[in-house]
Every structure is written in structure tokens, then in C-alpha cells.
Amino acid sequence: MPKPRKALISLEATPYYHCVSRCVRRAWLCGDDPLTGRSFEHRRQWIQDKLFALVGTFVIDICSYAVMSNHFHLVLFIDRETAEGWDEQEVIKRWRRLYQGTLLSQRYLCGEPLSPAERQVPDERVARR
């Protein structure tokens, strides 16, 4: 039975992780598909651009990567020390690089006053980081 990612990662054991993602059903990620003759080489740059954009958002560094025709490999380093140094505002700002965020998170970042009940929502979400 598969384990949740939370159970697979132990920063006490190591901050380095080798991750692999594969295509299924004879699908092609990059390169030329020998079955159809179609080229998917343009996807290689998309993947690289997305990987490096995510590095700028999270505290995960890419040590090495390889984008193959039907899968890719990543060797990642999780920078726990930096993550623990982030305050609530930094966590919300980085999360909003990927997602629009809620009205409360927008108001919080703008410095608008929040009621105690409203203030509890961003606090709870940031605590789950």
C-alpha cells in the first residue's frame, strides 16, 4: 500500500531526495515518439522553466536533474533551516506566487486590520507549513 509523502520524508535522516516521475501508457514527455512520429521536444524547456520557478518559491534546491523521453529525475535538497526562519508573511507571499490566495490573505499582506476570527484563518494555514 502506498505511503503518504509526509511518511516518506525524514529530514532527520537526510535533506537530499531522489525523485522520479514517469509517463504511463506509452506516453512521451519529451523527444520523438517512435510510434506516432510526433515530436514533444518543446516540453523539455517547459519542464525546466517550471522546475526553476518552483525553486524560487519553496526552500527546495535542485542538486541535479535529467529530463528524459518518458520520465524525469530530480535530486533535491530541502533547506529546513531557511524554512524555519520564515515568518507568516513570507510563507503567505511565497504561497501566493502559485495561487491567488484568499481575500483574507490578500488583506493580511496589505496590512489591513483583521478581526480575531479572521486573523485565526491565516495563522492556522501557515502553521500547517
MIDOSE-1310 file (N, C-alpha, C; in nm, 2 decimals, decimal comma, always signed):
residues 129
mpkp	+0,08/-0,12/+0,00/+0,00/+0,00/+0,00/+0,09/+0,12/+0,00; +0,06/+0,22/-0,08/+0,14/+0,34/-0,09/+0,13/+0,42/+0,04; +0,24/+0,49/+0,07/+0,25/+0,57/+0,19/+0,23/+0,72/+0,15; +0,18/+0,80/+0,24/+0,17/+0,94/+0,21/+0,31/+1,00/+0,21
rkal	+0,33/+1,11/+0,13/+0,46/+1,17/+0,12/+0,52/+1,21/+0,26; +0,43/+1,26/+0,35/+0,47/+1,30/+0,48/+0,55/+1,19/+0,55; +0,50/+1,06/+0,53/+0,57/+0,95/+0,59/+0,70/+0,91/+0,52; +0,72/+0,95/+0,40/+0,84/+0,91/+0,32/+0,96/+1,01/+0,35
isle	+0,93/+1,13/+0,39/+1,03/+1,23/+0,41/+1,08/+1,23/+0,56; +1,20/+1,22/+0,58/+1,26/+1,24/+0,72/+1,38/+1,33/+0,71; +1,36/+1,45/+0,74/+1,48/+1,54/+0,73/+1,58/+1,51/+0,84; +1,55/+1,44/+0,94/+1,65/+1,39/+1,04/+1,74/+1,29/+0,97
atpy	+1,69/+1,21/+0,88/+1,77/+1,11/+0,81/+1,86/+1,17/+0,71; +1,80/+1,26/+0,62/+1,87/+1,32/+0,51/+1,79/+1,44/+0,45; +1,85/+1,54/+0,41/+1,78/+1,65/+0,34/+1,78/+1,63/+0,19; +1,84/+1,53/+0,14/+1,86/+1,50/+0,00/+1,76/+1,39/-0,04
yhcv	+1,69/+1,41/-0,16/+1,60/+1,31/-0,21/+1,61/+1,30/-0,36; +1,60/+1,18/-0,40/+1,59/+1,15/-0,55/+1,45/+1,12/-0,58; +1,39/+1,20/-0,67/+1,25/+1,18/-0,71/+1,25/+1,15/-0,86; +1,15/+1,06/-0,89/+1,13/+1,02/-1,03/+0,99/+1,03/-1,07
srcv	+0,96/+1,08/-1,18/+0,82/+1,08/-1,23/+0,82/+1,03/-1,37; +0,73/+0,93/-1,39/+0,73/+0,86/-1,52/+0,59/+0,88/-1,59; +0,60/+0,88/-1,72/+0,47/+0,88/-1,80/+0,42/+0,74/-1,81; +0,29/+0,73/-1,83/+0,22/+0,59/-1,84/+0,16/+0,58/-1,98
rraw	+0,12/+0,45/-2,01/+0,05/+0,42/-2,13/+0,13/+0,46/-2,26; +0,26/+0,44/-2,26/+0,34/+0,47/-2,37/+0,34/+0,61/-2,41; +0,31/+0,70/-2,32/+0,31/+0,84/-2,35/+0,45/+0,90/-2,35; +0,47/+1,00/-2,42/+0,61/+1,06/-2,43/+0,61/+1,20/-2,37
lcgd	+0,71/+1,22/-2,29/+0,72/+1,35/-2,22/+0,80/+1,45/-2,31; +0,91/+1,40/-2,36/+1,00/+1,48/-2,45/+1,06/+1,40/-2,56; +1,11/+1,46/-2,66/+1,17/+1,39/-2,77/+1,07/+1,34/-2,87; +1,12/+1,25/-2,96/+1,03/+1,20/-3,07/+0,97/+1,07/-3,03
dplt	+0,84/+1,06/-3,04/+0,76/+0,94/-3,02/+0,78/+0,85/-3,14; +0,85/+0,73/-3,12/+0,87/+0,64/-3,24/+0,74/+0,58/-3,29; +0,64/+0,57/-3,21/+0,51/+0,51/-3,25/+0,43/+0,60/-3,34; +0,43/+0,73/-3,31/+0,35/+0,83/-3,39/+0,43/+0,92/-3,48
grsf	+0,56/+0,93/-3,44/+0,65/+1,02/-3,52/+0,64/+1,16/-3,47; +0,56/+1,19/-3,37/+0,54/+1,33/-3,33/+0,66/+1,37/-3,23; +0,69/+1,50/-3,24/+0,80/+1,55/-3,15/+0,74/+1,62/-3,04; +0,79/+1,59/-2,92/+0,74/+1,66/-2,79/+0,86/+1,73/-2,73
ehrr	+0,96/+1,76/-2,81/+1,08/+1,82/-2,76/+1,06/+1,95/-2,69; +0,96/+2,03/-2,74/+0,93/+2,16/-2,68/+0,89/+2,15/-2,53; +0,85/+2,04/-2,49/+0,81/+2,02/-2,34/+0,93/+2,03/-2,25; +1,05/+1,99/-2,30/+1,17/+1,99/-2,22/+1,19/+2,13/-2,15
qwiq	+1,18/+2,23/-2,23/+1,21/+2,37/-2,18/+1,10/+2,41/-2,08; +0,97/+2,37/-2,11/+0,86/+2,39/-2,02/+0,89/+2,33/-1,88; +0,94/+2,21/-1,88/+0,97/+2,14/-1,75/+1,08/+2,21/-1,68; +1,18/+2,24/-1,75/+1,30/+2,31/-1,69/+1,25/+2,45/-1,63
dklf	+1,18/+2,52/-1,71/+1,13/+2,65/-1,66/+1,05/+2,64/-1,53; +0,96/+2,54/-1,53/+0,87/+2,52/-1,41/+0,95/+2,48/-1,29; +1,05/+2,39/-1,31/+1,13/+2,35/-1,20/+1,20/+2,46/-1,14; +1,26/+2,55/-1,22/+1,34/+2,66/-1,16/+1,25/+2,77/-1,10
alvg	+1,13/+2,78/-1,15/+1,03/+2,87/-1,09/+0,99/+2,82/-0,95; +0,98/+2,69/-0,94/+0,94/+2,64/-0,81/+1,05/+2,65/-0,71; +1,18/+2,64/-0,75/+1,29/+2,65/-0,66/+1,29/+2,79/-0,60; +1,25/+2,89/-0,68/+1,24/+3,03/-0,63/+1,12/+3,05/-0,53
tfvi	+1,03/+2,96/-0,53/+0,91/+2,97/-0,44/+0,93/+2,89/-0,31; +0,99/+2,77/-0,32/+1,00/+2,69/-0,20/+1,14/+2,68/-0,15; +1,17/+2,62/-0,04/+1,30/+2,61/+0,01/+1,36/+2,47/-0,03; +1,35/+2,44/-0,15/+1,40/+2,31/-0,21/+1,49/+2,35/-0,32
dics	+1,61/+2,31/-0,32/+1,71/+2,33/-0,42/+1,73/+2,21/-0,51; +1,75/+2,23/-0,64/+1,78/+2,12/-0,73/+1,93/+2,10/-0,74; +1,97/+1,99/-0,69/+2,11/+1,95/-0,70/+2,15/+1,90/-0,84; +2,05/+1,82/-0,90/+2,07/+1,77/-1,03/+1,94/+1,73/-1,08
yavm	+1,93/+1,73/-1,22/+1,81/+1,68/-1,28/+1,84/+1,63/-1,42; +1,75/+1,54/-1,47/+1,76/+1,49/-1,60/+1,62/+1,47/-1,66; +1,59/+1,53/-1,77/+1,46/+1,52/-1,83/+1,48/+1,42/-1,95; +1,42/+1,31/-1,94/+1,43/+1,20/-2,04/+1,30/+1,20/-2,13
snhf	+1,30/+1,10/-2,22/+1,19/+1,10/-2,32/+1,05/+1,07/-2,25; +1,05/+0,98/-2,15/+0,92/+0,94/-2,09/+0,93/+0,95/-1,93; +1,03/+1,02/-1,88/+1,04/+1,04/-1,73/+1,14/+1,14/-1,70; +1,14/+1,19/-1,58/+1,25/+1,28/-1,53/+1,30/+1,24/-1,39
hlvl	+1,42/+1,28/-1,36/+1,48/+1,25/-1,23/+1,52/+1,39/-1,17; +1,50/+1,40/-1,04/+1,55/+1,52/-0,97/+1,62/+1,47/-0,84; +1,73/+1,54/-0,81/+1,79/+1,52/-0,68/+1,77/+1,66/-0,61; +1,70/+1,65/-0,50/+1,66/+1,77/-0,43/+1,72/+1,78/-0,30
fidr	+1,74/+1,91/-0,25/+1,79/+1,94/-0,12/+1,69/+2,02/-0,05; +1,64/+1,98/+0,07/+1,54/+2,06/+0,14/+1,61/+2,14/+0,24; +1,60/+2,27/+0,23/+1,67/+2,36/+0,32/+1,58/+2,40/+0,44; +1,58/+2,31/+0,54/+1,50/+2,32/+0,66/+1,53/+2,45/+0,74
etae	+1,65/+2,48/+0,75/+1,70/+2,59/+0,83/+1,64/+2,72/+0,78; +1,64/+2,74/+0,65/+1,58/+2,86/+0,59/+1,43/+2,86/+0,61; +1,36/+2,75/+0,59/+1,22/+2,74/+0,61/+1,17/+2,78/+0,75; +1,25/+2,73/+0,84/+1,21/+2,76/+0,98/+1,23/+2,91/+1,02
gwde	+1,31/+2,98/+0,94/+1,33/+3,12/+0,96/+1,23/+3,21/+0,90; +1,14/+3,15/+0,82/+1,03/+3,23/+0,75/+0,93/+3,27/+0,85; +0,88/+3,39/+0,85/+0,76/+3,43/+0,93/+0,64/+3,41/+0,85; +0,52/+3,44/+0,91/+0,39/+3,42/+0,84/+0,38/+3,49/+0,71
qevi	+0,43/+3,61/+0,71/+0,42/+3,69/+0,59/+0,49/+3,63/+0,47; +0,61/+3,58/+0,50/+0,70/+3,52/+0,40/+0,63/+3,40/+0,34; +0,57/+3,31/+0,43/+0,50/+3,19/+0,39/+0,39/+3,23/+0,29; +0,31/+3,33/+0,33/+0,19/+3,36/+0,25/+0,23/+3,42/+0,12
krwr	+0,34/+3,51/+0,12/+0,38/+3,57/+0,00/+0,43/+3,46/-0,10; +0,50/+3,36/-0,05/+0,55/+3,26/-0,14/+0,44/+3,17/-0,19; +0,34/+3,14/-0,11/+0,23/+3,06/-0,15/+0,15/+3,13/-0,26; +0,14/+3,26/-0,24/+0,07/+3,34/-0,34/+0,14/+3,35/-0,48
rlyq	+0,26/+3,31/-0,48/+0,33/+3,30/-0,61/+0,27/+3,20/-0,70; +0,21/+3,10/-0,64/+0,15/+2,99/-0,71/+0,00/+3,00/-0,72; -0,06/+3,05/-0,61/-0,21/+3,06/-0,60/-0,25/+3,20/-0,57; -0,37/+3,24/-0,61/-0,42/+3,37/-0,59/-0,43/+3,40/-0,44
gtll	-0,47/+3,30/-0,37/-0,49/+3,32/-0,22/-0,63/+3,37/-0,20; -0,66/+3,37/-0,07/-0,80/+3,41/-0,03/-0,80/+3,56/-0,01; -0,92/+3,61/+0,01/-0,94/+3,75/+0,04/-0,87/+3,79/+0,17; -0,88/+3,70/+0,27/-0,81/+3,72/+0,40/-0,66/+3,73/+0,38
sqry	-0,60/+3,64/+0,30/-0,45/+3,65/+0,29/-0,41/+3,78/+0,21; -0,50/+3,82/+0,12/-0,47/+3,95/+0,05/-0,48/+4,07/+0,15; -0,58/+4,07/+0,23/-0,59/+4,17/+0,33/-0,48/+4,17/+0,43; -0,44/+4,05/+0,47/-0,33/+4,04/+0,57/-0,20/+4,10/+0,51
lcge	-0,17/+4,06/+0,39/-0,05/+4,11/+0,33/-0,05/+4,26/+0,31; -0,17/+4,32/+0,28/-0,18/+4,46/+0,26/-0,17/+4,54/+0,40; -0,17/+4,47/+0,51/-0,17/+4,53/+0,64/-0,30/+4,58/+0,69; -0,41/+4,54/+0,63/-0,54/+4,58/+0,67/-0,57/+4,51/+0,81
plsp	-0,65/+4,58/+0,89/-0,68/+4,52/+1,02/-0,78/+4,40/+1,00; -0,75/+4,29/+1,08/-0,84/+4,17/+1,07/-0,90/+4,15/+1,21; -1,02/+4,10/+1,22/-1,08/+4,07/+1,34/-1,01/+3,95/+1,40; -1,02/+3,92/+1,53/-0,96/+3,80/+1,58/-1,00/+3,67/+1,51
aerq	-1,12/+3,66/+1,47/-1,17/+3,54/+1,40/-1,10/+3,53/+1,26; -1,10/+3,65/+1,19/-1,03/+3,65/+1,06/-0,88/+3,62/+1,07; -0,82/+3,67/+1,17/-0,68/+3,65/+1,19/-0,64/+3,51/+1,22; -0,73/+3,43/+1,27/-0,71/+3,29/+1,31/-0,69/+3,21/+1,18
vpde	-0,76/+3,24/+1,07/-0,75/+3,16/+0,95/-0,61/+3,16/+0,89; -0,55/+3,28/+0,86/-0,41/+3,27/+0,81/-0,32/+3,20/+0,91; -0,33/+3,23/+1,04/-0,25/+3,17/+1,14/-0,25/+3,01/+1,13; -0,37/+2,96/+1,12/-0,39/+2,81/+1,11/-0,33/+2,75/+0,98
rvar	-0,35/+2,82/+0,87/-0,29/+2,77/+0,75/-0,14/+2,78/+0,74; -0,09/+2,88/+0,80/+0,06/+2,90/+0,80/+0,12/+2,79/+0,89; +0,05/+2,77/+1,00/+0,10/+2,67/+1,10/+0,11/+2,53/+1,04; +0,04/+2,50/+0,93/+0,05/+2,37/+0,87/+0,17/+2,36/+0,77
r	+0,24/+2,46/+0,75/+0,35/+2,46/+0,66/+0,45/+2,36/+0,71
